[in-house]
Amino acid sequence: MSLDDVKAPAGAETAPTTTRAASRLPLIALCLGFFMVMLDVTVVTVALPPIGRDFGSSGDLAGAQWVADGYTIVFAGLLLSAGSVGDRLGSKPAFLTGLGLFVATSIGCGVAPALWFLVVMRLLQGLAAALVVPTSLALIQASYDRKEDRARAIGVWGGIGGIAAASGPVLGGLLVSAFGWRSVFYVNLPFGLLGMALTARCVVAPRPQRVRGMDLPAQALGVLALGAMTFAIIEGGHQGWSSPTAVAAAALFAVCGVLFVLVERRVVNPMLPLSLFRQVTFSSATVVGLLLNVGFYGQLFVVTFYFQQYRHYSVLWAGLAILPQTAMAGLASALGGRMTARTGPRAPMTLGLLIGAAGFFGLLVAGRSTPYWALVLPLAAIGFGTAFTMPAAVAAVVESAPSNRSGVASGVLNAARQVGSAVGVALLGALVAGAGHFESGMRVGSLISGGCFLVGALIAQAVGQGRREPFGDDLQCSGSR
């Protein structure tokens, strides 16, 4: 990928790029932050059992599970607000703030004296991650003028995230075995500090949008709605869908969701302009992102459980067993980004979703005595299809939104993906737990995941079709980036 001819947008700070290495530094800086955030999602999972044991009876595994769940709730709930904050206050300051907070809370997690303190630090890490993800995409858009260069950069960005997710289980198993669970948080420090240094020096800074007000009522309602939805899904999976906690959280989501829409329709400068969803490409790609994560992360959870609990692999060997699925991410994301640059997003989204669906249906053969080699190709197809699709979906969302709303647009997509992950894990996990036999529950889950990918492939046909619709005065570009 050649980035030599990329120009900084008008009105933005520029840094000299006299060499090929220098021209890649902005992307390297932004990918370091994203790598750290995505690594933390999977590297912590293998540390939950020793965390529960370390904190004794007051910190059993059920309590330690909130170390992961609390992060997900805050991450999903604050993505929209973080994207809006980045658009209005500046993507570069917001990105640097997120990196700094992630580094600080990683230290806090590593020195946590009690479970409650660790959970609080993880909640703050969710806030930091919400600042990093949408602003990194907005900064990629600001750094590369040409669509082709942006598509390739997004492909690299997505591939780095896939590599981080793939390396998490194996790296976590090695770290926990050698140095204890606290080391999985300290591993964030070099990535965060290097990312901060390179971002401050090399990344262009788009001008913040000069819009009055921060739409605080909508931000609060958006956080409550997405947080309540995620909480309801998690608790429904743990306690049952009819449990009082799950029902109350679902009711809170419904009320806050309706109020959010009413507020956004009436305010002058909305945090999430609803007119974005009149753009067919934006809406379709966002739904594809949600379905993608429902299928992929739901089945990833089940497959991990399958190897560890059903086939009795160790934590390290279970991580190695799913490498065919997760290790495809780097290659597939790069290829998906290149195809998106050449053909537009519809073709790679469709192709990737069909390949992934075939992989899910291939897992229907999985049983207690199924030879491992028979699972390699389905796992690889799932990983390849998912990673191949994501750069196209991200590019479709970013390109369909005006530049002054790129942060909130990417925030919508990533919020949908996080909610999709929670739905997938809770739904497919409940199927496995409630099934009379693990294999039957896993097969139903594979059918659901494959069905999500097939529906996504149908929806992807709407991407890029029709004229770009007007967004209204609230979305007009101000002439600065």
C-alpha positions in Angstrom: 0.0 0.0 0.0 1.4 3.3 -1.1 0.6 6.4 1.0 3.1 8.7 -0.5 0.7 10.8 -2.5 -1.8 11.3 0.3 -2.5 14.9 1.1 -3.7 16.5 4.3 -7.2 18.1 4.1 -7.6 21.8 3.8 -7.7 23.7 7.1 -5.9 20.9 9.0 -2.6 20.9 10.7 0.0 19.1 8.5 3.2 17.3 9.3 6.0 17.0 6.8 6.1 13.6 5.1 9.4 13.4 3.3 9.9 9.7 3.4 7.7 6.6 2.9 8.2 5.7 6.6 7.0 9.1 7.6 4.0 8.9 5.4 2.9 5.8 7.3 3.3 7.2 10.8 -0.2 8.6 11.1 -1.8 5.3 10.3 0.7 3.5 12.6 -0.2 5.8 15.5 -3.9 5.4 15.1 -3.6 1.6 14.7 -1.6 1.3 17.9 -4.5 2.8 19.9 -7.1 0.5 18.2 -4.8 -2.5 18.7 -4.6 -1.8 22.4 -8.4 -1.5 22.8 -9.2 -4.6 20.8 -6.5 -6.7 22.5 -8.0 -5.8 25.9 -11.3 -7.3 24.8 -9.9 -10.9 24.4 -6.8 -10.9 26.5 -8.8 -10.3 29.7 -11.2 -13.1 29.1 -8.7 -15.9 29.9 -7.8 -14.1 33.1 -11.3 -14.1 34.7 -11.0 -17.5 36.5 -7.7 -16.6 38.2 -9.2 -13.2 39.1 -12.1 -14.9 40.8 -9.8 -17.2 42.7 -7.4 -14.4 43.7 -10.2 -12.4 45.3 -11.6 -15.4 47.2 -15.2 -15.9 48.2 -16.1 -12.2 47.6 -14.8 -12.4 44.1 -16.1 -15.7 42.6 -16.3 -16.2 38.8 -19.8 -14.7 38.6 -18.5 -11.5 40.2 -15.3 -11.5 38.1 -17.5 -11.8 35.0 -18.4 -8.1 35.5 -14.8 -7.3 34.8 -15.7 -8.1 31.2 -19.4 -7.1 31.2 -18.9 -3.7 32.7 -16.4 -2.8 30.1 -18.8 -3.8 27.3 -21.7 -1.9 28.8 -19.8 1.4 29.1 -18.0 0.9 25.7 -21.3 0.4 23.9 -23.2 3.0 25.8 -20.7 5.9 25.3 -19.7 5.3 21.7 -22.3 7.8 20.3 -21.4 10.4 22.8 -17.7 9.9 22.3 -18.1 10.3 18.5 -20.0 13.5 19.0 -17.5 14.9 21.4 -14.7 14.1 19.0 -16.6 16.0 16.2 -17.2 19.0 18.3 -14.1 19.3 20.4 -11.6 17.8 18.0 -10.9 14.2 17.1 -7.2 14.4 17.9 -7.6 15.8 21.5 -10.3 13.2 22.2 -8.2 10.4 20.8 -5.2 11.4 22.9 -7.4 11.7 26.0 -8.8 8.3 25.4 -5.3 6.8 25.1 -4.1 8.5 28.2 -7.1 7.3 30.2 -6.7 3.8 28.9 -3.1 3.7 30.0 -3.9 5.1 33.5 -6.8 2.7 34.1 -4.6 -0.2 32.9 -2.2 0.6 35.7 -5.2 0.9 38.0 -6.4 -2.6 37.0 -2.9 -4.0 37.5 -2.7 -2.8 41.1 -6.3 -3.4 42.0 -6.5 -4.4 45.7 -10.2 -5.6 45.5 -12.7 -6.7 42.9 -14.8 -3.6 43.2 -11.8 -1.4 42.4 -11.0 -3.6 39.4 -14.6 -3.3 38.1 -14.5 0.5 38.5 -11.2 0.7 36.5 -12.7 -1.5 33.8 -15.7 0.8 33.6 -13.3 3.7 33.1 -11.5 1.7 30.5 -14.8 1.3 28.6 -15.0 5.1 28.6 -11.5 5.4 27.2 -12.2 2.8 24.5 -15.3 4.7 23.5 -13.1 7.8 22.9 -10.5 5.9 21.0 -12.5 3.9 18.4 -14.7 6.5 16.6 -12.0 9.3 16.8 -9.4 7.0 15.2 -11.7 6.5 12.2 -12.4 10.2 12.0 -8.6 10.9 12.0 -8.1 8.4 9.2 -10.6 10.2 7.2 -8.9 13.5 7.9 -5.5 12.1 7.1 -6.2 10.7 3.6 -8.0 12.7 0.9 -8.6 10.1 -1.7 -11.3 7.4 -1.2 -8.9 4.7 -2.4 -6.3 5.6 0.2 -8.9 5.8 2.9 -10.3 2.4 2.0 -6.9 0.9 2.2 -6.1 2.6 5.5 -9.4 1.4 6.9 -8.5 -2.1 5.7 -5.2 -1.9 7.6 -7.0 -0.5 10.7 -9.5 -3.3 10.7 -6.7 -5.9 10.1 -4.8 -4.6 13.1 -7.9 -4.9 15.2 -8.4 -8.5 14.0 -4.7 -9.3 14.8 -5.2 -7.9 18.3 -8.4 -10.0 18.8 -6.6 -13.1 17.4 -3.5 -12.7 19.6 -5.5 -12.0 22.8 -6.4 -15.5 23.9 -2.9 -16.9 23.2 -1.1 -13.9 24.7 -3.4 -13.9 27.7 -2.8 -17.6 28.3 1.0 -17.1 28.1 1.0 -14.0 30.4 -1.3 -15.5 33.0 0.6 -18.7 33.1 4.0 -17.0 33.4 3.3 -13.8 35.4 -0.3 -13.9 36.8 -3.5 -12.2 35.7 -2.3 -8.6 36.5 0.1 -8.8 33.6 -2.7 -8.8 31.0 -3.4 -5.2 32.0 0.3 -4.0 32.1 0.7 -5.2 28.5 -1.3 -2.2 27.4 1.3 0.3 28.5 3.8 0.2 25.7 1.1 0.3 23.0 -0.6 3.2 24.7 2.4 5.3 25.4 3.9 4.8 21.9 0.5 5.6 20.3 0.3 8.8 22.3 3.8 10.0 21.3 3.2 9.2 17.6 -0.2 10.8 17.5 0.9 14.0 19.1 3.7 14.3 16.6 2.4 12.9 13.3 -1.4 12.9 13.1 -3.2 15.8 11.4 -5.8 17.5 13.5 -9.1 18.3 11.8 -10.7 21.5 13.0 -13.5 20.9 15.6 -17.0 21.8 14.4 -18.1 25.1 15.8 -21.6 24.0 16.9 -23.2 25.5 20.0 -24.2 23.2 22.8 -23.4 19.5 23.4 -27.0 18.1 23.4 -26.5 16.8 26.9 -30.1 15.4 27.3 -29.7 13.2 24.2 -26.3 12.1 25.3 -27.6 11.0 28.7 -30.6 9.3 27.1 -28.3 7.6 24.5 -26.0 6.3 27.2 -28.9 5.0 29.3 -30.7 3.4 26.3 -27.6 1.5 25.0 -26.4 0.7 28.5 -29.8 -0.6 29.5 -30.1 -2.7 26.3 -26.7 -4.3 26.8 -27.4 -4.8 30.5 -30.8 -6.5 29.7 -29.1 -8.8 27.2 -26.3 -9.8 29.6 -28.7 -10.3 32.6 -31.2 -12.1 30.4 -28.4 -14.6 29.4 -27.4 -15.0 33.0 -30.6 -15.0 34.9 -33.3 -15.7 32.3 -35.1 -13.4 29.9 -38.1 -13.1 32.2 -36.1 -12.2 35.3 -37.1 -8.9 37.0 -33.7 -7.3 36.3 -33.7 -8.1 32.6 -37.3 -7.0 32.2 -36.7 -3.7 34.0 -33.6 -3.0 32.0 -35.5 -3.7 28.8 -38.3 -1.4 29.8 -35.7 1.3 30.6 -34.2 0.9 27.2 -37.6 1.3 25.5 -38.5 4.4 27.4 -35.0 6.0 26.9 -35.0 5.0 23.3 -38.3 6.7 22.6 -37.3 9.8 24.5 -34.0 9.9 22.7 -35.7 10.0 19.3 -38.1 12.7 20.4 -35.3 14.9 21.7 -33.2 14.5 18.6 -36.1 15.4 16.4 -36.6 18.7 18.2 -33.2 20.1 19.1 -31.4 22.5 16.7 -28.0 20.8 16.9 -28.6 17.0 17.5 -25.9 14.7 18.7 -27.1 12.1 16.3 -28.9 13.7 13.3 -31.7 11.3 12.5 -31.4 12.4 8.9 -28.3 10.2 8.7 -30.6 7.2 8.5 -32.3 8.5 5.4 -29.1 7.5 3.6 -29.6 4.0 2.5 -26.0 3.1 2.5 -25.4 4.4 6.0 -28.4 2.5 7.4 -27.7 -0.7 5.5 -24.0 -0.9 6.5 -24.9 -0.2 10.2 -27.3 -3.1 10.2 -24.7 -5.3 8.5 -22.2 -4.4 11.3 -24.7 -5.4 14.0 -25.6 -8.8 12.3 -21.9 -9.4 11.7 -21.0 -9.2 15.4 -24.1 -11.1 16.5 -23.0 -14.1 14.4 -19.2 -13.8 14.9 -18.8 -13.0 18.6 -21.7 -15.2 19.6 -20.2 -18.2 17.9 -16.7 -17.3 19.0 -17.9 -17.5 22.6 -19.6 -20.9 22.0 -16.5 -22.3 20.2 -14.2 -21.2 23.0 -16.6 -23.0 25.5 -16.7 -26.0 23.2 -12.9 -26.5 23.2 -12.4 -25.7 26.9 -15.4 -27.3 28.6 -16.7 -29.8 26.1 -13.4 -31.1 24.7 -11.4 -30.3 27.8 -8.6 -28.3 26.2 -6.4 -26.1 28.4 -6.8 -22.3 28.2 -3.7 -22.0 26.0 -4.6 -24.9 23.7 -8.1 -23.6 23.3 -6.7 -20.3 22.2 -4.5 -22.0 19.7 -7.4 -24.1 18.5 -9.4 -21.1 17.4 -6.4 -19.5 15.7 -7.7 -20.6 12.2 -10.7 -18.3 12.9 -9.1 -15.3 14.4 -5.7 -15.3 12.6 -7.4 -14.8 9.2 -8.3 -11.2 10.3 -5.1 -9.5 9.3 -4.9 -10.9 5.7 -8.7 -10.7 5.1 -9.0 -7.1 6.3 -6.2 -6.0 4.0 -7.7 -7.8 1.1 -11.1 -6.5 1.9 -9.8 -2.9 2.0 -8.1 -3.3 -1.4 -11.2 -4.7 -3.0 -13.3 -1.9 -1.5 -10.9 0.6 -2.9 -11.3 -0.9 -6.4 -15.0 -1.9 -6.5 -16.8 0.0 -3.7 -18.2 -1.6 -0.5 -21.1 -3.7 -1.9 -19.2 -6.5 -3.5 -16.7 -7.2 -0.7 -19.5 -7.1 1.9 -21.6 -9.6 0.0 -18.6 -11.9 -0.7 -17.3 -11.8 2.9 -20.8 -12.5 4.4 -21.4 -15.5 2.1 -18.0 -17.0 2.9 -18.6 -16.5 6.6 -22.1 -18.1 6.4 -20.6 -21.1 4.7 -18.1 -21.4 7.6 -20.9 -21.4 10.2 -22.8 -24.1 8.3 -19.6 -26.1 8.1 -19.4 -26.1 11.9 -22.6 -28.2 12.1 -20.3 -31.2 12.0 -18.7 -30.3 15.3 -19.0 -33.0 18.0 -17.1 -34.4 20.9 -15.1 -36.8 18.7 -14.9 -34.7 15.5 -11.3 -34.6 14.3 -9.8 -31.2 14.7 -8.7 -31.0 11.0 -12.4 -31.1 10.0 -13.0 -27.9 11.9 -10.1 -25.9 10.5 -11.7 -24.9 7.2 -15.0 -23.8 8.7 -13.2 -21.8 11.4 -11.0 -20.2 8.8 -13.9 -19.3 6.6 -15.7 -17.6 9.5 -12.7 -15.5 10.4 -11.9 -14.6 6.8 -15.5 -13.7 5.9 -16.0 -11.5 9.0 -12.7 -9.6 8.5 -13.2 -9.3 4.8 -16.6 -7.6 5.3 -15.7 -5.1 8.0 -13.5 -2.6 6.0 -16.2 -2.3 3.4 -18.9 -1.7 6.1 -16.8 0.9 7.8 -15.9 2.6 4.5 -19.6 2.7 3.5 -20.6 4.3 6.8 -17.7 6.9 6.8 -18.1 7.8 3.1 -21.9 8.1 3.3 -21.7 10.7 6.1 -20.5 14.3 5.8 -17.0 14.9 7.0 -18.3 17.0 9.9 -20.2 14.0 11.2 -17.6 11.2 10.6 -17.0 10.7 14.3 -20.6 10.2 15.2 -21.2 8.1 12.1 -18.4 5.7 13.0 -19.8 5.8 16.6 -23.1 4.6 15.4 -21.5 1.7 13.5 -19.3 0.7 16.5 -22.2 1.0 18.9 -24.2 -1.3 16.7 -21.3 -3.7 16.6 -20.9 -3.7 20.4 -24.6 -4.3 21.0 -24.4 -7.0 18.4 -21.6 -8.7 20.3 -23.6 -8.6 23.5 -26.7 -10.0 21.8 -24.7 -12.8 20.2 -22.9 -13.9 23.3 -26.0 -13.7 25.4 -28.3 -15.4 22.9 -26.0 -18.2 21.7 -24.6 -18.7 25.2 -28.2 -19.1 26.5 -28.9 -21.7 23.8 -25.9 -23.8 24.8 -26.6 -23.5 28.5 -30.3 -24.3 28.1 -30.0 -27.1 25.6 -30.4 -30.7 26.8 -27.2 -31.5 24.9 -24.3 -29.1 24.2 -24.0 -30.3 20.6 -27.6 -29.5 19.8 -27.3 -26.0 21.3 -24.1 -25.4 19.4 -25.7 -26.5 16.1 -28.7 -24.2 16.6 -26.2 -21.4 17.3 -24.4 -22.1 14.1 -27.6 -21.9 12.1 -28.5 -18.6 13.8 -25.0 -17.2 13.0 -25.1 -18.3 9.5 -28.6 -16.9 9.1 -27.4 -13.5 10.3 -24.7 -13.5 7.7 -27.1 -14.5 4.9 -29.5 -11.7 5.9 -26.6 -9.3 6.0 -25.6 -10.3 2.5 -29.1 -9.5 1.3 -29.1 -6.1 3.1 -25.6 -5.3 1.6 -27.2 -5.2 -1.9 -28.7 -1.8 -0.9 -25.3 -0.3 -0.2 -24.3 2.2 -2.8 -27.7 2.2 -4.6 -29.8 5.3 -5.1 -28.8 8.9 -4.9 -27.1 10.4 -1.9 -30.0 12.1 -0.1 -29.7 15.6 1.3 -28.9 15.8 5.0 -30.3 19.2 5.9 -28.6 22.2 7.3 -27.5 20.5 10.5 -25.2 18.3 8.4 -23.7 20.7 5.9 -20.0 20.7 5.8 -18.6 23.9 7.1 -15.7 24.0 4.7 -13.1 22.8 7.3 -12.2 19.4 8.4 
